[in-house]
Amino acid sequence: MVKKRKKKKNLFKRLGRIIINILCLFFALSLLQVFAFRFINYPFAMSDLAFRVRNMFSSDKYIIPKGEWRPIRDISPNLIRAVLAVEDQRFMSHSGFDFQEIQRALRDMLNDGTVRGASTITMQTARTVFLWRGRSITRKAAEAYYTVLIEFAMPKMRILEMYLNTVDWGTGIRGAEAASKKYFNKSAAELTAEEAALLAAILRGPHKWSPVNPDEYILDRQKRILKSMERMHL
């Protein structure tokens, strides 16, 4: 009887050590991965990996977004300000999570049932660059985990550079350079404030709206974004 108890106890200890070792290995590898992409420009978005695999075995092809990587110094300050104005105004001061925005989103949901996102640029970068598509609790937890790692391992401007180069800007369009050439036939470095505001205005629905054929809603958003840009000092 005593021997059986000891065996069970030893088994639980071994399982505990195995689990701890697996967790430590996962942490080490994921941290190394994030540190590596502090210096390596990502060739494609991980969120599209499933579609790349599907295209290999299916006749119905998914259009994989394509982009051209540009360092942040070659992206117009107008676009940087416009994106920050519409997506994450406290990006430079928060640590990956905008708790003010999270509180507002929760308050809106409780008061009138309005559901809106509170994702920061870092969170969006985490799920686009490092994670798979989906809305599961597991994916959300992984997003939060990678958000912490990214903020720890990368300077703010590198995070912003990764976001601007990997964000979905419409069917087949990945990143600022591809979007600028597709919509305005110019480099991302040459965007005017008005053009940048239009690109930022469609970010929350890039497959629904167009910056070259904007409706009244997008034009109104452009005006509000331009006003916000004027107040920014970046």
Secondary structure, DSSP 8 states (H G I E B T S, - for coil): -HHHHHHHHHHHHHHHHHHHHHHHHHHHHHHHHHHHTTTS--SS-GGGHHHHHHHHH-SS-----B-----GGGS-HHHHHHHHHHH-TTTTTSSS--HHHHHHHHHHHHHH--------HHHHHIIIIIS-S---HHHHHHHHHHHHHHHHHS-HHHHHHHHHHHSB-STTBBSHHHHHHHHHSS-GGG--HHHHHHHHHTTT-TTT--SSS--HHHHHHHHHHHHHHHT---
